[in-house]
């Protein structure tokens, strides 16, 4: 409530929505700098680009710790998004198979009735 009074309704609403991201997809997209609906190829190419940029072996001195943290954050975001995309892909393929099977079943019943 205090946040809403100080920063306004939209800011409070955005914080609420961000906190309700159960799979962490929005946060992972922010880390990789992608928009919602990004393809697996876009995710992979952005991950490779950022991991090269923030790899700890490329950093020197004090920046090495920051690079290590950022690199681990990028890796976690990529793994999270890849897992989410794979789960959706499997769920969609199961749905398609179920629909094909349900479409095939009535035809088989009709054929047995006609005989």
C-alpha positions in Angstrom: 0.0 0.0 0.0 2.8 2.3 0.9 4.5 1.7 -2.4 1.3 2.6 -4.3 0.9 5.8 -2.4 4.5 6.8 -3.1 4.9 5.6 -6.7 1.3 5.3 -8.0 -1.0 2.5 -9.0 0.8 1.4 -12.2 4.1 1.0 -10.5 2.4 -1.1 -7.7 0.5 -3.1 -10.4 3.7 -3.8 -12.3 5.4 -5.0 -9.2 2.5 -7.3 -8.4 2.5 -8.8 -11.8 6.3 -9.3 -11.8 6.0 -11.0 -8.4 3.4 -13.3 -9.8 5.6 -14.6 -12.5 5.5 -18.3 -11.4 8.0 -19.7 -13.8 10.3 -16.6 -13.9 9.9 -16.2 -17.6 9.5 -12.4 -17.6 12.6 -12.0 -15.4 14.6 -14.3 -17.7 13.5 -12.4 -20.7 14.6 -9.1 -19.1 18.0 -10.6 -18.2 18.5 -11.6 -21.8 17.0 -8.4 -23.2 14.3 -10.1 -25.2 10.6 -9.5 -25.6 7.8 -11.9 -24.9 7.3 -14.4 -27.7 11.0 -14.8 -28.5 11.8 -17.9 -30.5 14.2 -20.6 -29.3 16.7 -19.4 -31.9 16.5 -15.8 -30.7 17.0 -17.0 -27.1 20.0 -19.1 -28.1 21.7 -16.4 -30.1 21.2 -13.7 -27.4 22.5 -16.1 -24.8 25.6 -16.8 -26.8 26.2 -13.1 -27.4 25.8 -12.2 -23.7 27.8 -15.1 -22.4 30.7 -14.1 -24.6 30.4 -10.5 -23.4 30.2 -11.3 -19.7 32.4 -14.4 -19.5 34.5 -14.2 -16.3 37.7 -15.2 -18.1 37.5 -12.0 -20.2 37.1 -9.7 -17.2 40.1 -8.3 -15.3 40.5 -7.1 -11.7 37.5 -6.0 -9.8 35.2 -6.5 -12.8 35.7 -10.2 -12.5 33.2 -10.7 -9.7 30.6 -8.6 -11.4 31.2 -10.6 -14.6 30.9 -13.8 -12.7 27.5 -12.8 -11.2 26.2 -11.5 -14.5 27.4 -14.6 -16.3 25.6 -16.9 -13.8 22.5 -14.9 -14.1 22.5 -15.1 -17.9 23.1 -18.9 -17.7 20.2 -19.4 -15.3 17.9 -17.2 -17.5 18.8 -19.3 -20.6 18.2 -22.6 -18.8 14.9 -21.4 -17.4 13.6 -20.1 -20.8 14.8 -23.3 -22.6 13.0 -25.5 -20.0 9.8 -23.5 -20.4 9.9 -23.6 -24.2 10.6 -27.4 -24.1 7.7 -28.0 -21.7 5.3 -26.0 -23.9 6.5 -27.8 -27.0 5.9 -31.2 -25.4 2.5 -30.1 -24.1 1.5 -28.8 -27.5 2.6 -32.0 -29.2 0.6 -34.0 -26.7 -2.5 -31.9 -27.4 -2.1 -32.3 -31.2 -1.8 -36.1 -30.8 -4.8 -36.2 -28.6 -6.8 -34.2 -31.1 -5.7 -36.5 -33.9 -6.7 -39.6 -31.9 -10.1 -38.1 -31.0 -10.7 -37.2 -34.7 -9.7 -40.7 -35.7 -12.0 -42.4 -33.1 -15.3 -41.2 -34.5 -14.4 -42.2 -38.0 -13.6 -45.7 -36.8 -17.0 -45.9 -35.0 -18.8 -44.7 -38.1 -17.1 -47.4 -40.2 -18.1 -50.2 -37.8 -21.7 -48.9 -37.8 -21.8 -48.9 -41.6 -20.7 -52.5 -41.9 
